[in-house]
């Protein structure tokens, strides 16, 4: 099924901006004290409701994503051209969703989406600084059931690029997203969220990474992922 048929995604896209988050449940994990990625997070202070953003714009994101995706998958690109041939992301194909200049904290933001072969890439961008406030992918339950690994790869690479990490960190963040199915995970001032799975029989699956201060999520249920891996807290604690 081509991505252009996933019209239901657009209806629910703006939910990406919501800070309403899932409650975690306990889940086993191996001790990983010495396996944390080097802290290269490009999170910066911002005036939005989460008080943080990525220090990267759409142009930089597009260039780095294409390079890392090709290195990781050895495929021509994550998107499809007019002849359904694999191609890379293009800045021009990030198109606006919904109203322009939506109020977010003390600033305004715009939301853009880019179709790919198996999912939509969604970026919320600070209107003034043009920095990315949040990154997400969305797809249908039907596509997820058949192509979860492909969608997950897009989500992981996008989050690695936004956070300023390296391709060698792919497996760490893959496991982080898989943990986030059970509840929100907070790592290096970034909150990771997965909502909807084939088990829930949901029509839309979303994987999201959102830079935020601890203060901005003080009333949110989440797991401090580093403490959890070090066995200093249980899942759902921070």
N, C-alpha and C positions, 0 to 999 in steps of 0.2 A: 504494500500500500504506500503510495507516494505521500510525502509530507504535506502536500497541498490539500490532501483530503482530511487532514486532522483539524478541521475547523473548530472542534470543541475546545481545543487548546486555547485559542484566542479568547474564547469566552471567559476562561478562568485564569488568563495570564496575569492579571493585575493582583491575583492572590499572592504572587511572588513578593509584593511589597509589604504584605502583612507580617507582623511580628508575632502572630498567634501561632504557637509552636506545640509540638507533640509532647506528651509525657513519656519519659523513658521507662524501660523495664530492665531488670537485671539480666546480664548476659556475660558469659565467660570470655576471657581474653588472656593471651599469653603475656608474660612479663616482657616488656620491651624497653627497659631502662636505657640501654645503650644504642637504641636504633632510631632515635628521633632525628628527623631531617634538620639540617643546619638552619638556624633561625634567620631566614632571608625574607621574611614576610614584608611585603610592601604596603602594609596598612598604615594609614595616616589619619590624623585628626580631621574631622569634618563637622559641618553644622547641620547634618541630617539627624533624624530621630535615633539612629544607632550610634551617632557620634564618631563614626569612622567611615572611611572609604578605602578602596584600593588606589594605589598611586600609579594608575595606568589608564589610558584612554582607549577608545575603540580601535583606533589605528594601530596602536602598539599591541593590543590584545590580538587583533586579527593576524598580524605578522608573526607573532610568537606562537600563537596557537597552530597555525599552518605548519610551521617548522617542526614543532614538537609532535604534532599528530603524524606527520610523515615519518619522522624518526622512529616513533613508537610502533606504528602499524605497517609501515612499508606500503601504504596505499596512496593513491593519487590525491585524495582529499576527502573530507568528511561530507561535503555538500555535493549536489548534482547540478550539472549545467543543463542547458535547454534540451540536450539530447540524452539526458539521464546518464551522463558520464561523470565519474568522480572528479571533483575539483576542490580547490581550497575555498575558505571563507573570503568574502570581499567586503570591504567597508561599505560599499554602495548598497549591498544587499541586506544591511541592517536597517530595517524600516520601522518607523514609529508605530507604537501601539497606543490607542486611547488618547486621552486629552494631553495637550502639551503643558509643560511646566506645572506638574502636580506638586502641591505643597508637601514638603517632607521636613519636619522640624523647622529650622530657621532658614532653610533653602528650598529650592524647587528641583524637581527631577523629571526626566523623560525616560520612557521605557522603549527599548528597541528589541526586535526579534529577527533572527536569521534562520531560514529553513535549511535543514540538512537532510541526509538520506533517511535517518531514523528518528529524528527529534528536532525540536526547535531550540535554538540557543537564545536566551533572554538576558539582556543586560539593562539594568537600571543605572542611569547616568546623571550625575549632578549637573544641572543646567549651567551653572556659573563656571565651575572648574573643569567640566567635561571628564571628570574622573569617574570610574565605575563604582557604584554604590553596592551593587549585588550582581552575582552571576547565577544563572540557573539553566537547567534543561527541562523540557517537558515533552511528554509523548503520550500516546494512548495506551490503555491496558493491553490492547490487542498486539500492538507493536512490542511493548515491553515483554510480553509472554514469549515472543519469538526471538527478540533481539536485545534482551536485557544487557548482555555483555557489551554490545556495541554502544548502547546508550550510556552505560556506566563509563565506558572509555572516554566519551566526549565530556561527561561531567567531571571526571577526574583530571583530564588534561586541562580543561578550562579553569578549574580551581587551582591547579598547580601553576599555571601561567599567571593568573590574577595574583596569587600569593607570592610570586617571585621565587618559587622553588625550582628544582631541577628535574629532568626526566628520570633520574635515578630514584626520586622520591615517589614515583608513580604507585608502587605497591603499598606504601604506607598510607597514602590518601585513598587508595581503593578500599583498603580495610576500614579506614575511618568512615567512608560513606556507607559501607556495609553495616557498620555498627550503628550508624545514624538511622537505619531503618527502625531500630528499637527506641530511638529517642534522640534529641538534639545533642551534638557533640561540639564542645568549644575547645579550639586549639589555636595558639598564636593569635589571639584576638579575632578569630574568625569562627562563626557558628555554622555548622554543617547540618543540613536538614534533608531528610528523605521522606516524602509523604506519598502514600498510596503504593500498593504493591499488587501483584496478581492475586495474592491471598485475600486481599480486601475486596477483590472484584471491582476495583475502581476504574473509571474510564480515563483518568488522567494521572500520570506519574510525574512527580517533580523532584529533582535533586538540586539543592541550592547551597551556595556558600555566601555568607553575609558578614563582612567585617563589623564588629561592634565592640563597644566598651563593656566591661562587666556591669557598670552602673546601669547601662541602657537595657540590660536583660536581667536586672535584679529580681524581677517578678516572674521570670521564665524558668521552666524546668529544663535543666540541661546537665550534661556530664562534663566535668573537667577532664578532657581526654588524656592529658599527660599524667595527671594524678591517678586516673583509672588504670592506665597501662602499668604504672609503677606500683599498683595495688595499694595506693594511699587512700582510695575511696571506692565505693561501690558504684555501679552504673546508675545514673540518675542523681548523683551527688556531685558537689563541687565545693 
